[in-house]
Amino acid sequence: MAASKHVFKAESAKWIGGTSKVIDSGVHGGSLIGLSRPGPAAKFTRLPADIKLANHYTTPRVGTISVTISDQPPRKSNVRFSGALTRSFLHAIIELAIPAKATLAISLAI
């Protein structure tokens, strides 16, 4: 049985620690979450249970993102250069157990 698909947009996240808004008319909602340094994060709450996270991102440089589920230790995922800050998207798919009603935070690791 295939897992159901849930999409969480940047606009539904709580933006923490100076997270910036990047305008991009090419995406639904018209904006992206800007993580330009370690510290700021996008936090999603009360998530449904799932086992896969597909992060749809764009970046002008390589780096590492950190994904934290509730109080668990963070998981890191490498991100590749997508060619631009907007309109040039890649996917980072991370296998992890997400318990029902969990909190998920995404931040720049390095």
N, C-alpha and C positions, 0 to 999 in steps of 0.2 A: 504494500500500500504506500503510495507516494505521500510525502508530507505536504500539508497545505502551505500555500505561499502567503506570507504576510509582508507588506511593504511599509516601512516607516520612513517618512520624509524628514528632511532637515528641519522643517518648520514645527514638527511635533516633538523635537528634542528640547531638553533644558540645556541652555548654553552656559558653560561654567568657566570661570577664570579668564575672561577676556577673549573668549571664542569670537571670531569675527564672521560677519555675513558677507558672502561673495555673490554678487548679482550675476545670474546666468539665465538669460531668457530661453535657453535651449532645454531647461529642465522643468518638470512639473513643479509649480509653486514659485519658480523664478529665482530661487536662491540655493546656495550650497553652504555647508559649514566650513569655515576657514580655520584650519589648525596649522599655524605657522611656526610654532615653537612648543617644546614640552610644557605641560601644565594645563593649558586650556583643554576642555573636553566637551563632547556632546553626550548627554545622558538621556537614555530612554527608560521609562519605568513601566511596570506592570505588563511585561511582555508575555505572550502566550508561550507554552512549552514548544521547543523546537530543537533540532540538532545541527543545523547549518546556518551560518551567517555569511551572506554575500554582501560585501562592502563595495558599493559603486563609487569609485573615486577618480579624481584627476589630480595630478601634481606636476610641478615644474622641476622636481628633483626626486632622487631616490631616498628612501628612509625606512623607518619602521613605525608601525602603529601598534598601540597597546589596546587590547580589548579586555575589559574587566566585567565579569558577571557577578553581581551582588558582592559578597565578601570573599570570593575566590581569588587566588593569585592571578595577576594579569597574564594574558597570552599575547605573544608578540607575533606580528605578521609583517613580512617585508613588503614594501610597495615599490613598484617600478616607475620610472619616468614615463609619463603619459604624453609628453610633448607640449603641454600648455596647462594653464591654471583653469581654463573653462573649455567646455565642448570637446574634450578629448578624454573619454572615460575608459577605465579599466575595471576589472572585478578582482577582489581578493576574497576567496572563499575559505572560510575557517570552519573546521569541524569542531563543535563544542556542544556540551549538554547545557541547555538553557531551561532551568526549571520554570514552571508556570509562575507568573507574577514577579519575575525577576527584574532586576535593574541591570542595564547594560551601559557601560561607558566606553567611548572610543576617544583616544587621545594620541598625540604624536609622542613616540617613545624617544627618538633621537633626532 
